[in-house]
Amino acid sequence: MLHLLLTEEHNSLMAFGGILFAFIATVFATAKLSVYLPRDAGREFAHDGKLSAGKPRGAGIIFVLAFVAAALLFAPLNAELVIYLILIVVCMMTGFLDDASTTPWGEYKKGFLDLCVAAMVAMTFLKYNSNVVELALFGVRFTLPPVVFALLAIVLVWTSVNVTNCSDGVDGLSGTLTIITIMTIYCVDRIKGVSESSSFLILLFAACILGYLWYNATPSKLMMGDAGSRAMGLFISIAILKTGCPFLYIPVALVLILDGGLGLLKVALLRFCKIRILKNVRTPLHDHVRKVWDWSNTQTVFRFAIIQIILSVAVVYGIQV
């Protein structure tokens, strides 16, 4: 909105102001509004899950709304991006309502709602973008039939929402990994010449997550809950789709995928196929490394982040070569 009042010469100033606003607004709003958030009851089966009991939960509603406000004020938006903002709020609200509910929502209910959002993202993307896919690390481009592209996009979005949600269980972990992932995508955007409008949203979202991490670093004062983790997963999937290289999701979010996704795979195979795998591995992996390998919370965050940074640097270098 504000960019309409300034000339192109002031774009850098507008970007600087938007990033500062996103961070400061998140920090200030979190400090003032966290007392109104629902309280966590502690997770019975998670390692050290009881330590979170009584902390404000669902802080994702604060940093997601701060992000949307920053985007509306400072980003040059078009119809496609506005739809994505709406869907991010919808995904955040389904998570927040679950956070605030005295009885947790069932897995199938949440999975179905995620599927609906994923379908809307896929349809929106196909309306405003091509169905050409690039394997950036191999320099290969090909066109998928729209239906096939839509189905793969739905799988990508649904997977991203849920693995990011499942990775939320250690102070600062999912937020830190998400920042690394989306900043890697930002670098890919700059290399591939993706629209600056969608790329700028990445910077705003990262600034808002940093504002949340101000209070969530070990020992945390509050938690994002499903409201934050599900919205982060959705944002990652949208950002990777906009690169035109959706398969890059695997390397740029590999730690999130393994941490949150192995548990989903383990449960799905056991429940639907009666196949038992990873019997000696606790999932999510952040519980395994803390319980079995005796990593501290700080070690878990730093080591998982280091692994993802190495992968991300390799991806960025590989695209440029």
Backbone bond lengths (Angstrom), bond angles and torsions (degrees), N, CA, C in turn:
res aa  C-N    CA-C-N  psi(-1)  N-CA   C-N-CA  omega(-1)  CA-C   N-CA-C  phi
1 M - - - 1.459 - - 1.532 111.20 -
2 L 1.350 116.23 -49.96 1.461 119.34 -176.80 1.522 112.14 -67.27
3 H 1.349 116.83 -27.10 1.463 119.14 -178.82 1.523 111.94 -63.55
4 L 1.345 117.02 -21.49 1.461 120.66 179.40 1.524 111.34 -69.91
5 L 1.333 116.07 -20.75 1.460 120.27 -177.45 1.525 112.53 -89.06
6 L 1.350 117.06 -10.49 1.446 120.84 -175.80 1.523 111.00 -117.62
7 T 1.308 116.66 159.73 1.457 121.77 177.96 1.520 109.94 -84.15
8 E 1.331 116.45 171.04 1.453 120.86 -178.19 1.528 112.00 -62.36
9 E 1.340 116.46 -25.53 1.464 119.85 -179.57 1.528 111.46 -64.61
10 H 1.332 116.46 -19.91 1.458 120.63 -176.89 1.532 112.12 -98.93
11 N 1.347 118.12 12.04 1.467 120.74 -177.96 1.520 112.20 -60.78
12 S 1.330 116.88 -41.36 1.466 120.06 -179.55 1.517 110.95 -65.03
13 L 1.331 116.35 -41.16 1.460 120.47 177.88 1.521 110.88 -63.75
14 M 1.331 116.49 -40.00 1.457 121.35 178.78 1.522 110.94 -64.53
15 A 1.315 116.48 -42.31 1.464 120.36 178.82 1.520 110.99 -63.81
16 F 1.331 115.93 -43.97 1.462 120.51 178.62 1.528 110.62 -60.44
17 G 1.325 115.94 -45.40 1.462 120.33 179.29 1.510 112.36 -64.86
18 G 1.332 117.20 -37.77 1.452 120.61 -179.86 1.512 112.67 -65.84
19 I 1.337 116.09 -42.15 1.466 119.92 179.86 1.525 110.29 -66.00
20 L 1.342 116.96 -43.55 1.473 120.15 177.22 1.520 110.92 -61.83
21 F 1.341 115.97 -43.54 1.468 119.77 179.81 1.518 110.61 -60.93
22 A 1.338 117.39 -44.32 1.461 120.79 -178.07 1.523 111.21 -59.57
23 F 1.333 116.49 -44.67 1.468 120.06 -179.10 1.528 111.46 -69.36
24 I 1.325 116.90 -50.13 1.469 120.66 -176.39 1.519 111.03 -65.27
25 A 1.328 116.82 -41.11 1.466 119.85 179.55 1.518 111.16 -62.43
26 T 1.349 116.73 -39.64 1.464 120.02 178.85 1.518 111.00 -66.19
27 V 1.334 117.15 -45.91 1.471 120.64 -179.99 1.528 110.70 -62.01
28 F 1.316 116.98 -47.31 1.465 121.18 -177.67 1.527 111.18 -65.90
29 A 1.342 116.54 -47.54 1.466 119.72 -178.45 1.524 111.39 -64.28
30 T 1.324 117.29 -37.79 1.463 120.37 178.99 1.515 110.89 -64.29
31 A 1.339 116.62 -42.09 1.465 120.44 179.52 1.526 111.68 -62.88
32 K 1.323 116.65 -37.01 1.466 120.70 -175.41 1.525 113.40 -86.81
33 L 1.328 117.02 -31.64 1.469 119.55 -169.27 1.525 114.16 -105.91
34 S 1.323 118.21 -9.13 1.466 119.61 -175.58 1.528 112.78 -63.02
35 V 1.324 117.18 -24.56 1.471 119.85 179.84 1.527 111.83 -67.56
36 Y 1.323 117.09 -17.81 1.463 120.96 -179.08 1.527 112.71 -93.64
37 L 1.315 117.28 -2.28 1.456 120.86 -178.64 1.524 111.02 -77.77
38 P 1.347 116.91 154.70 1.472 119.13 174.16 1.514 110.69 -64.68
39 R 1.332 116.37 159.28 1.460 121.17 -177.85 1.526 110.76 -102.44
40 D 1.333 114.49 142.34 1.454 119.93 -179.10 1.525 110.07 -76.57
41 A 1.347 115.46 142.25 1.466 120.39 -179.90 1.521 112.15 -95.51
42 G 1.346 116.74 -2.76 1.467 119.38 -176.22 1.518 110.11 84.28
43 R 1.320 116.25 141.85 1.464 120.08 -177.59 1.519 109.32 -102.24
44 E 1.316 115.32 122.21 1.459 121.38 -171.55 1.518 113.13 -62.39
45 F 1.329 117.34 -39.44 1.460 119.68 -171.27 1.527 113.09 -98.88
46 A 1.316 117.92 -5.41 1.457 120.40 -179.91 1.523 110.17 -83.71
47 H 1.328 115.75 146.85 1.461 120.14 177.02 1.529 108.99 -64.38
48 D 1.316 117.12 124.93 1.474 123.38 -177.47 1.525 111.90 61.25
49 G 1.337 116.85 23.21 1.458 119.79 -176.68 1.509 113.50 -62.50
50 K 1.325 117.04 -31.13 1.460 120.39 -177.80 1.526 112.47 -69.08
51 L 1.350 117.19 -19.43 1.457 119.87 -179.86 1.529 112.11 -67.07
52 S 1.323 116.67 -19.46 1.465 119.68 -179.37 1.525 112.54 -86.96
53 A 1.322 116.83 -7.87 1.468 120.43 -177.48 1.528 110.77 -58.16
54 G 1.324 115.16 131.68 1.462 121.49 177.18 1.513 114.56 92.17
55 K 1.322 118.55 -12.50 1.462 120.39 179.68 1.529 110.33 -78.15
56 P 1.334 117.50 148.35 1.468 119.52 174.67 1.524 110.23 -58.30
57 R 1.316 115.71 136.64 1.456 121.96 -176.97 1.535 109.00 -127.49
58 G 1.314 116.08 150.19 1.466 119.37 179.75 1.511 112.94 92.48
59 A 1.355 117.68 20.98 1.464 121.08 -178.93 1.521 112.23 -64.69
60 G 1.318 117.00 -10.83 1.457 119.39 175.32 1.513 112.98 -57.00
61 I 1.330 116.69 -30.49 1.462 119.28 179.95 1.516 110.88 -62.50
62 I 1.342 116.86 -30.36 1.463 120.86 -178.91 1.516 111.09 -75.32
63 F 1.342 117.29 -52.26 1.471 116.77 -175.50 1.522 112.49 -74.31
64 V 1.332 118.15 -25.59 1.471 119.13 176.37 1.524 110.45 -70.81
65 L 1.338 117.75 -43.15 1.463 120.11 178.13 1.523 111.35 -67.98
66 A 1.344 116.99 -33.84 1.470 119.43 174.56 1.529 110.10 -63.57
67 F 1.326 116.31 -39.89 1.468 120.82 177.57 1.524 110.93 -62.60
68 V 1.316 116.46 -46.10 1.466 119.84 -179.31 1.526 110.21 -62.65
69 A 1.336 117.19 -41.91 1.468 120.57 178.48 1.527 110.52 -61.96
70 A 1.336 117.10 -43.98 1.468 120.78 179.13 1.524 110.67 -63.53
71 A 1.340 116.76 -40.23 1.463 120.52 179.71 1.524 111.08 -64.68
72 L 1.314 116.85 -43.83 1.462 120.51 -179.57 1.525 111.96 -65.62
73 L 1.336 116.49 -33.57 1.462 120.39 -177.32 1.526 112.55 -82.53
74 F 1.325 117.85 -39.41 1.452 120.34 -166.83 1.529 115.60 -115.79
75 A 1.328 118.68 -19.25 1.468 120.26 -174.86 1.528 111.44 -94.79
76 P 1.321 117.81 140.90 1.466 121.15 173.37 1.527 109.88 -76.81
77 L 1.299 116.67 95.13 1.462 121.91 -172.44 1.521 111.77 -91.39
78 N 1.328 114.84 151.64 1.460 121.26 169.76 1.532 107.93 -122.69
79 A 1.315 116.71 -179.10 1.464 120.59 -175.07 1.527 111.70 -59.97
80 E 1.327 116.67 -40.97 1.467 120.21 -179.35 1.522 111.40 -60.95
81 L 1.315 116.86 -47.51 1.464 120.43 -177.94 1.527 111.72 -66.79
82 V 1.318 116.56 -34.50 1.469 119.82 177.26 1.527 110.27 -63.49
83 I 1.331 116.55 -40.80 1.467 120.07 178.08 1.529 110.15 -62.18
84 Y 1.325 115.78 -42.37 1.465 119.06 178.54 1.527 111.09 -62.11
85 L 1.316 117.47 -40.87 1.469 120.80 178.08 1.522 110.29 -60.52
86 I 1.328 116.33 -42.54 1.466 120.51 178.97 1.525 110.41 -62.31
87 L 1.324 116.99 -44.02 1.464 120.61 -178.97 1.532 111.29 -67.24
88 I 1.328 117.63 -34.79 1.465 120.34 175.82 1.525 110.19 -63.80
89 V 1.327 116.79 -41.03 1.475 120.21 177.38 1.524 110.11 -65.33
90 V 1.325 117.31 -42.01 1.470 120.63 178.29 1.524 110.52 -59.71
91 C 1.344 116.52 -46.87 1.456 120.89 179.93 1.525 110.59 -63.33
92 M 1.325 116.37 -40.34 1.458 120.71 177.70 1.530 110.89 -62.93
93 M 1.329 116.97 -42.59 1.462 120.22 -177.21 1.524 112.17 -67.73
94 T 1.328 117.67 -37.00 1.469 118.60 176.53 1.524 109.96 -62.89
95 G 1.334 116.06 -38.20 1.455 119.37 176.78 1.510 112.20 -68.39
96 F 1.344 116.92 -40.85 1.465 119.76 -178.65 1.527 111.50 -66.61
97 L 1.317 117.20 -40.12 1.459 120.15 178.60 1.526 110.75 -62.81
98 D 1.336 115.56 -34.75 1.463 119.43 174.89 1.528 110.30 -68.72
99 D 1.337 117.11 -42.00 1.467 121.02 177.47 1.529 111.31 -58.72
100 A 1.331 116.06 -39.12 1.464 120.91 -174.74 1.522 113.13 -85.52
101 S 1.320 117.01 -10.99 1.462 120.53 -176.69 1.530 111.34 -76.05
102 T 1.325 115.84 138.94 1.467 119.58 176.77 1.523 110.81 -70.41
103 T 1.322 116.34 -28.08 1.469 121.85 175.54 1.516 108.73 -113.76
104 P 1.338 118.41 114.78 1.472 120.72 -177.58 1.530 112.04 -55.57
105 W 1.315 115.90 142.09 1.455 120.31 177.61 1.519 109.73 -66.67
106 G 1.317 116.55 148.71 1.453 121.24 179.57 1.522 112.41 -69.99
107 E 1.318 116.58 156.36 1.461 121.81 -179.03 1.525 111.75 -60.85
108 Y 1.328 116.44 -40.16 1.465 119.45 -176.53 1.534 111.12 -69.87
109 K 1.320 116.19 -35.72 1.460 120.04 178.10 1.521 110.34 -64.40
110 K 1.320 116.38 -47.96 1.465 120.11 179.52 1.524 110.89 -66.05
111 G 1.334 116.37 -39.85 1.456 119.66 178.93 1.514 112.56 -62.44
112 F 1.338 116.41 -38.87 1.463 120.41 178.89 1.526 111.09 -67.56
113 L 1.330 117.40 -42.35 1.458 120.43 178.29 1.533 110.62 -62.94
114 D 1.317 116.21 -40.18 1.471 120.00 176.40 1.522 111.06 -62.29
115 L 1.318 115.92 -38.91 1.463 120.50 179.39 1.526 110.87 -63.82
116 C 1.325 117.19 -40.04 1.468 121.09 178.25 1.525 110.75 -63.15
117 V 1.329 116.43 -45.15 1.464 120.26 178.36 1.527 110.05 -63.26
118 A 1.328 116.90 -42.57 1.459 121.18 179.98 1.528 110.99 -60.56
119 A 1.319 116.75 -40.57 1.464 120.43 179.04 1.525 110.92 -64.87
120 M 1.331 117.13 -39.82 1.462 120.76 178.19 1.528 111.29 -65.13
121 V 1.333 116.53 -39.86 1.466 119.59 177.26 1.528 110.29 -62.66
122 A 1.335 116.93 -45.29 1.459 120.77 -178.53 1.529 111.16 -61.93
123 M 1.326 117.07 -44.08 1.466 120.16 -179.82 1.525 111.26 -65.82
124 T 1.325 116.18 -41.10 1.465 120.13 179.03 1.519 110.96 -63.41
125 F 1.335 115.89 -44.61 1.462 119.57 -179.05 1.523 110.99 -61.43
126 L 1.323 117.39 -44.80 1.469 120.65 -178.79 1.524 111.99 -66.48
127 K 1.317 116.99 -29.36 1.471 119.98 179.28 1.529 110.90 -67.59
128 Y 1.325 116.91 -36.75 1.462 120.33 -172.58 1.535 114.04 -108.49
129 N 1.323 117.52 -4.66 1.460 120.43 -176.66 1.523 110.14 -136.30
130 S 1.320 116.38 167.97 1.454 120.57 179.17 1.521 110.58 -84.51
131 N 1.318 115.92 166.84 1.458 121.81 177.58 1.529 111.25 -101.85
132 V 1.336 114.90 30.09 1.464 121.44 175.01 1.525 108.28 -87.40
133 V 1.319 115.29 132.22 1.468 121.64 -179.46 1.516 108.94 -114.86
134 E 1.320 115.94 136.30 1.457 120.67 177.64 1.523 110.19 -115.79
135 L 1.315 116.17 132.13 1.462 121.86 170.16 1.530 105.88 -92.40
136 A 1.330 115.17 88.87 1.457 120.99 -166.32 1.522 113.18 -59.89
137 L 1.319 117.30 -36.73 1.464 120.07 -177.10 1.528 112.69 -73.08
138 F 1.333 116.08 -14.15 1.464 120.24 -178.38 1.525 112.64 -116.25
139 G 1.333 117.04 -3.71 1.451 120.57 179.38 1.511 114.19 66.60
140 V 1.328 117.13 31.55 1.465 122.00 -177.46 1.527 109.26 -112.89
141 R 1.320 116.69 134.87 1.467 122.23 176.47 1.531 109.06 -125.33
142 F 1.333 115.65 140.96 1.463 119.55 176.77 1.518 108.62 -153.36
143 T 1.320 114.71 160.00 1.465 121.41 -178.53 1.518 110.07 -106.23
144 L 1.325 115.99 129.24 1.460 121.49 177.00 1.522 109.78 -99.19
145 P 1.327 118.22 146.76 1.464 119.94 171.42 1.529 108.96 -56.40
146 P 1.333 117.44 142.20 1.470 120.17 -176.88 1.526 113.78 -52.43
147 V 1.327 117.80 -40.55 1.465 120.23 -178.72 1.521 110.49 -65.15
148 V 1.333 116.31 -43.04 1.467 120.18 179.31 1.527 110.08 -64.60
149 F 1.339 115.74 -43.70 1.467 119.56 178.83 1.524 110.20 -60.08
150 A 1.335 117.09 -44.04 1.462 120.87 -178.83 1.523 111.29 -62.38
151 L 1.334 116.86 -42.77 1.462 120.13 -179.88 1.525 111.27 -64.39
152 L 1.327 116.92 -42.16 1.460 120.26 178.58 1.530 110.87 -66.91
153 A 1.335 116.41 -37.18 1.466 119.86 177.90 1.522 110.95 -64.72
154 I 1.322 116.28 -39.99 1.471 120.19 178.33 1.523 110.20 -62.53
155 V 1.332 116.48 -43.48 1.468 120.27 178.06 1.525 110.40 -61.51
156 L 1.332 116.50 -43.26 1.459 120.85 179.70 1.519 111.19 -60.75
157 V 1.332 117.13 -49.68 1.466 120.88 -177.39 1.517 110.65 -63.87
158 W 1.334 116.79 -48.06 1.470 120.42 -178.43 1.523 110.55 -60.70
159 T 1.322 116.20 -42.83 1.464 120.51 179.65 1.521 111.27 -63.88
160 S 1.323 116.68 -45.74 1.454 120.70 -178.30 1.523 111.78 -61.53
161 V 1.326 116.83 -43.29 1.468 120.62 178.63 1.522 110.61 -59.61
162 N 1.306 116.75 -45.06 1.460 120.14 -171.85 1.526 113.96 -80.83
163 V 1.335 118.30 -36.88 1.469 117.85 178.02 1.524 110.61 -70.16
164 T 1.328 116.70 -35.46 1.467 119.16 177.19 1.519 110.26 -67.02
165 N 1.317 116.38 -39.13 1.461 120.77 177.16 1.525 110.90 -61.75
166 C 1.330 116.88 -43.71 1.468 120.65 -177.88 1.522 112.85 -71.28
167 S 1.328 117.28 -21.51 1.465 119.91 -179.65 1.521 112.45 -80.63
168 D 1.331 116.63 -7.54 1.466 120.76 -178.30 1.522 109.20 -83.09
169 G 1.321 117.01 102.09 1.457 119.21 -179.27 1.518 113.21 -165.13
170 V 1.335 116.88 -3.55 1.458 122.35 177.11 1.520 107.48 -128.90
171 D 1.320 117.19 136.93 1.460 120.78 -178.59 1.527 111.30 -50.48
172 G 1.323 116.21 118.65 1.451 121.99 174.52 1.513 116.26 83.41
173 L 1.341 118.63 -6.30 1.462 120.16 -172.08 1.521 113.12 -69.43
174 S 1.326 117.54 -59.55 1.467 119.41 -174.30 1.528 111.38 -65.97
175 G 1.344 116.96 -35.58 1.459 119.29 177.64 1.518 112.18 -64.96
176 T 1.340 116.42 -43.68 1.456 120.85 179.46 1.528 111.24 -63.93
177 L 1.331 116.77 -46.26 1.462 120.27 179.61 1.522 111.11 -63.98
178 T 1.323 117.05 -37.46 1.463 120.07 179.18 1.520 110.93 -64.85
179 I 1.331 117.51 -41.50 1.463 120.34 178.26 1.522 110.46 -61.58
180 I 1.328 117.33 -44.46 1.463 120.33 179.05 1.526 110.19 -60.61
181 T 1.326 116.33 -43.70 1.469 120.82 -178.71 1.516 112.12 -64.41
182 I 1.332 117.47 -48.65 1.462 118.75 -175.60 1.527 111.69 -73.46
183 M 1.336 118.05 -29.48 1.464 118.53 175.66 1.525 110.91 -72.06
184 T 1.322 116.77 -29.75 1.466 119.65 171.82 1.523 109.75 -64.39
185 I 1.324 116.16 -43.71 1.464 120.31 177.60 1.528 110.44 -62.09
186 Y 1.336 116.81 -37.27 1.468 120.21 177.08 1.535 110.42 -60.21
187 C 1.334 116.30 -43.56 1.467 119.94 177.55 1.524 111.07 -61.68
188 V 1.331 116.38 -40.85 1.468 120.63 176.92 1.526 110.06 -62.38
189 D 1.324 116.83 -41.90 1.465 120.92 177.58 1.521 111.59 -56.56
190 R 1.324 115.80 -45.87 1.472 119.87 -177.96 1.527 110.83 -65.63
191 I 1.327 116.52 -37.82 1.474 120.29 178.88 1.528 110.49 -68.67
192 K 1.337 116.56 -40.75 1.463 120.78 -175.24 1.527 112.91 -86.97
193 G 1.322 117.48 -6.97 1.454 120.07 179.35 1.511 113.97 73.49
194 V 1.331 116.91 34.49 1.465 121.85 178.18 1.530 109.36 -69.90
195 S 1.311 116.25 154.05 1.459 122.48 -179.59 1.530 111.87 -47.41
196 E 1.348 115.73 131.72 1.456 120.21 -179.91 1.526 111.92 -66.12
197 S 1.313 117.00 -25.50 1.468 119.71 -179.60 1.520 111.46 -62.99
198 S 1.338 117.04 -49.60 1.458 120.23 179.86 1.523 110.91 -70.53
199 S 1.341 117.55 -33.81 1.463 120.34 178.55 1.526 111.05 -66.12
200 F 1.320 116.81 -38.10 1.467 120.32 -179.65 1.525 111.16 -63.60
201 L 1.332 116.70 -32.62 1.464 119.57 177.07 1.528 110.86 -61.11
202 I 1.324 117.11 -32.31 1.465 120.28 177.93 1.522 110.12 -62.04
203 L 1.331 116.72 -44.33 1.456 120.21 179.79 1.525 111.28 -63.79
204 L 1.313 117.09 -40.82 1.462 120.39 178.47 1.527 111.10 -64.49
205 F 1.327 116.29 -42.13 1.464 120.02 -179.06 1.528 110.47 -66.30
206 A 1.333 116.54 -40.86 1.463 120.36 178.15 1.527 110.42 -62.61
207 A 1.328 117.46 -40.95 1.465 120.84 179.21 1.525 111.25 -62.71
208 C 1.322 116.83 -38.32 1.469 120.53 179.26 1.526 111.25 -68.80
209 I 1.317 117.19 -39.95 1.472 119.75 177.10 1.530 109.83 -63.63
210 L 1.337 116.87 -39.78 1.462 120.26 177.27 1.525 110.79 -61.76
211 G 1.321 116.76 -38.04 1.461 119.90 176.10 1.515 111.99 -62.89
212 Y 1.309 116.82 -37.03 1.468 121.42 175.96 1.525 110.95 -69.21
213 L 1.339 116.88 -42.48 1.468 120.76 -178.94 1.525 112.04 -64.54
214 W 1.322 117.63 -20.07 1.469 121.52 174.75 1.527 110.20 -54.05
215 Y 1.325 116.56 -32.79 1.468 121.71 -178.78 1.530 113.09 -105.72
216 N 1.339 116.54 -11.01 1.463 119.35 -172.80 1.518 113.50 -103.41
217 A 1.331 117.98 -8.24 1.461 119.30 177.43 1.522 109.44 -62.44
218 T 1.324 116.63 147.81 1.467 121.69 -177.56 1.529 111.00 -58.21
219 P 1.345 118.18 130.18 1.463 127.54 -6.53 1.534 110.49 -83.25
220 S 1.303 116.32 132.08 1.462 121.25 -172.25 1.525 112.48 -72.33
221 K 1.331 114.55 151.44 1.457 120.95 174.16 1.529 111.41 -100.35
222 L 1.315 116.53 -17.87 1.463 121.38 -179.94 1.514 108.60 -160.63
223 M 1.345 116.35 171.13 1.462 121.82 -177.03 1.524 110.41 -132.19
224 M 1.333 115.68 150.29 1.461 119.95 -177.48 1.522 112.74 -74.13
225 G 1.340 118.16 -29.30 1.447 121.22 -177.77 1.517 112.11 66.63
226 D 1.313 116.19 -172.24 1.466 120.77 177.65 1.520 111.50 -62.85
227 A 1.328 116.59 -27.02 1.465 120.38 179.86 1.518 111.22 -58.36
228 G 1.325 116.81 -37.94 1.450 120.17 -179.75 1.509 113.85 -88.50
229 S 1.331 116.90 -45.96 1.462 120.00 -174.06 1.521 112.17 -66.06
230 R 1.316 117.25 -39.16 1.464 119.38 -179.48 1.533 110.68 -69.90
231 A 1.324 116.40 -38.99 1.469 119.73 178.03 1.526 110.25 -65.90
232 M 1.335 117.60 -39.12 1.458 120.24 177.81 1.526 110.93 -62.69
233 G 1.325 116.29 -44.21 1.460 119.66 178.55 1.517 112.10 -60.97
234 L 1.322 117.01 -40.09 1.464 120.75 178.37 1.528 110.22 -65.72
235 F 1.326 116.78 -43.29 1.467 119.82 -179.38 1.526 110.86 -62.29
236 I 1.332 117.15 -42.17 1.465 120.51 178.54 1.529 110.33 -57.80
237 S 1.323 116.82 -45.59 1.467 120.04 -177.14 1.526 111.76 -65.75
238 I 1.330 117.25 -39.32 1.463 120.37 177.73 1.529 110.31 -65.15
239 A 1.331 115.44 -44.18 1.464 119.79 -178.67 1.524 111.61 -62.44
240 I 1.322 117.43 -40.67 1.469 119.71 -179.11 1.520 110.90 -71.77
241 L 1.324 117.96 -34.45 1.464 119.98 175.30 1.523 110.93 -62.02
242 K 1.319 117.23 -39.49 1.465 121.10 -177.59 1.531 112.39 -67.42
243 T 1.330 118.45 -19.36 1.459 119.78 176.34 1.519 111.96 -70.52
244 G 1.344 117.04 -20.95 1.457 120.95 -173.28 1.516 112.60 80.54
245 C 1.341 115.91 4.69 1.470 121.56 -179.31 1.536 108.83 -127.54
246 P 1.335 117.97 66.61 1.469 120.14 -172.02 1.525 114.63 -61.66
247 F 1.340 117.62 -26.62 1.461 119.07 -179.30 1.532 112.40 -71.72
248 L 1.338 116.88 -12.20 1.459 119.57 173.92 1.525 111.47 -66.13
249 Y 1.334 116.66 -14.84 1.463 119.75 177.29 1.525 111.14 -53.66
250 I 1.323 116.82 -36.55 1.469 119.89 -175.60 1.522 111.64 -62.94
251 P 1.347 120.05 -53.84 1.467 116.97 -179.88 1.524 114.83 -74.10
252 V 1.345 118.21 -33.93 1.467 118.07 -174.92 1.521 112.32 -79.33
253 A 1.331 117.66 -12.07 1.464 120.74 177.24 1.524 110.76 -128.87
254 L 1.333 117.22 26.24 1.459 120.52 -171.52 1.528 112.69 -61.84
255 V 1.322 118.12 -39.55 1.465 119.63 -179.39 1.526 110.32 -66.20
256 L 1.316 117.75 -41.56 1.466 120.59 174.72 1.522 110.83 -60.41
257 I 1.329 115.88 -42.79 1.463 120.30 -178.57 1.524 111.03 -62.23
258 L 1.334 116.26 -47.11 1.464 119.50 -178.51 1.521 111.44 -70.13
259 D 1.318 116.96 -42.25 1.461 120.48 -177.37 1.524 111.17 -63.98
260 G 1.326 116.72 -51.33 1.455 119.61 -177.40 1.516 114.37 -90.82
261 G 1.344 116.51 -28.25 1.455 119.74 -172.38 1.512 115.29 -79.82
262 L 1.336 117.86 -31.55 1.462 119.53 -179.21 1.525 111.54 -61.77
263 G 1.318 116.35 -36.96 1.467 119.55 177.54 1.514 111.97 -64.77
264 L 1.349 116.27 -42.38 1.462 120.21 177.17 1.520 111.03 -61.32
265 L 1.347 116.27 -43.89 1.462 120.74 179.54 1.522 111.04 -64.51
266 K 1.312 116.35 -43.50 1.466 122.02 -179.28 1.527 111.23 -59.92
267 V 1.327 116.19 -47.23 1.471 120.71 -179.06 1.526 111.01 -68.84
268 A 1.351 117.04 -42.32 1.466 120.51 -177.85 1.527 111.49 -63.56
269 L 1.330 117.69 -43.83 1.465 120.84 179.78 1.528 111.32 -64.82
270 L 1.329 116.13 -38.54 1.459 119.27 -179.95 1.519 111.61 -71.32
271 R 1.321 116.42 -41.74 1.463 120.85 -174.97 1.523 112.53 -73.86
272 F 1.323 116.90 -41.48 1.462 119.43 -172.62 1.522 114.05 -102.37
273 C 1.325 117.47 -25.17 1.467 120.41 -177.34 1.524 113.07 -118.21
274 K 1.328 115.90 -3.48 1.482 121.21 -178.69 1.530 111.14 58.13
275 I 1.330 115.83 31.25 1.460 121.16 178.05 1.520 108.17 -102.96
276 R 1.309 116.00 123.84 1.458 120.37 -178.64 1.524 109.67 -103.44
277 I 1.333 116.57 117.64 1.461 121.84 178.11 1.527 109.56 -128.19
278 L 1.311 116.21 163.42 1.465 122.40 176.29 1.530 111.58 52.57
279 K 1.330 115.84 43.57 1.462 120.05 -176.84 1.521 112.51 -60.92
280 N 1.306 116.26 -31.15 1.458 120.20 -176.31 1.530 113.28 -100.04
281 V 1.317 115.76 12.31 1.459 120.50 -179.66 1.520 109.41 -115.26
282 R 1.326 116.11 122.66 1.466 120.33 174.63 1.522 108.67 -76.91
283 T 1.315 115.32 140.81 1.454 119.61 175.79 1.520 108.67 -126.61
284 P 1.346 116.63 147.94 1.462 129.35 -4.50 1.531 112.18 -58.37
285 L 1.328 116.15 161.68 1.457 120.35 -176.65 1.525 112.35 -61.59
286 H 1.340 117.30 -26.82 1.466 118.00 179.65 1.528 110.92 -66.31
287 D 1.326 117.96 -24.57 1.469 120.02 173.10 1.525 110.98 -75.16
288 H 1.332 116.66 -36.46 1.470 120.54 -179.35 1.531 110.60 -64.22
289 V 1.322 116.84 -48.39 1.470 119.02 -175.54 1.524 111.37 -67.92
290 R 1.335 117.26 -28.86 1.466 118.86 179.04 1.523 112.00 -80.86
291 K 1.316 116.40 -39.92 1.462 120.66 -176.75 1.523 112.20 -81.23
292 V 1.329 117.15 -45.81 1.462 121.55 -173.70 1.529 111.96 -90.65
293 W 1.332 116.43 -43.49 1.470 119.80 -177.72 1.523 112.58 -93.21
294 D 1.318 116.88 -4.60 1.468 122.91 175.60 1.525 113.14 63.38
295 W 1.330 116.81 34.90 1.463 119.95 173.06 1.525 108.96 -75.93
296 S 1.306 117.08 144.78 1.456 120.73 172.62 1.534 108.90 -78.26
297 N 1.329 116.84 168.67 1.465 119.91 176.65 1.522 111.27 -58.82
298 T 1.331 116.24 -43.34 1.463 120.34 -179.25 1.521 111.26 -64.28
299 Q 1.321 117.03 -43.05 1.467 120.23 177.35 1.525 111.24 -61.50
300 T 1.325 116.42 -40.53 1.461 120.43 179.82 1.519 111.30 -61.22
301 V 1.334 116.56 -47.98 1.462 120.40 -179.41 1.528 110.58 -63.29
302 F 1.324 117.06 -48.91 1.460 120.25 -176.50 1.526 111.39 -65.01
303 R 1.322 118.07 -44.41 1.458 119.97 -176.04 1.520 111.86 -70.40
304 F 1.339 117.07 -41.43 1.460 119.24 175.58 1.534 109.90 -62.16
305 A 1.342 116.57 -41.51 1.470 120.44 179.75 1.521 110.87 -64.45
306 I 1.328 117.58 -41.68 1.464 121.35 179.77 1.525 110.75 -60.76
307 I 1.329 116.57 -44.17 1.463 120.28 179.19 1.527 110.55 -59.76
308 Q 1.352 116.18 -45.90 1.462 119.18 -178.65 1.524 111.62 -67.74
309 I 1.328 117.97 -36.26 1.466 120.40 178.18 1.522 110.41 -62.49
310 I 1.325 116.88 -43.69 1.466 120.42 178.67 1.526 110.47 -59.96
311 L 1.326 116.78 -46.22 1.458 120.79 178.07 1.526 111.42 -61.38
312 S 1.322 116.10 -42.22 1.458 120.74 -177.47 1.521 111.66 -66.52
313 V 1.329 116.87 -42.46 1.465 120.52 177.41 1.528 110.49 -60.87
314 A 1.327 116.00 -40.78 1.468 120.13 178.59 1.520 110.99 -63.15
315 V 1.338 116.98 -39.84 1.460 120.89 179.62 1.525 110.68 -64.85
316 V 1.335 116.87 -47.44 1.457 120.33 -178.76 1.522 110.47 -62.13
317 Y 1.320 116.72 -43.28 1.459 120.06 178.24 1.534 110.87 -64.03
318 G 1.331 116.66 -42.60 1.450 120.63 -179.12 1.504 113.39 -62.57
319 I 1.319 117.81 -33.36 1.466 121.26 179.14 1.520 111.26 -71.49
320 Q 1.318 116.09 -35.25 1.467 119.80 -176.76 1.526 112.88 -76.98
321 V 1.349 116.47 -25.83 1.468 119.03 -176.17 1.526 110.69 -69.42
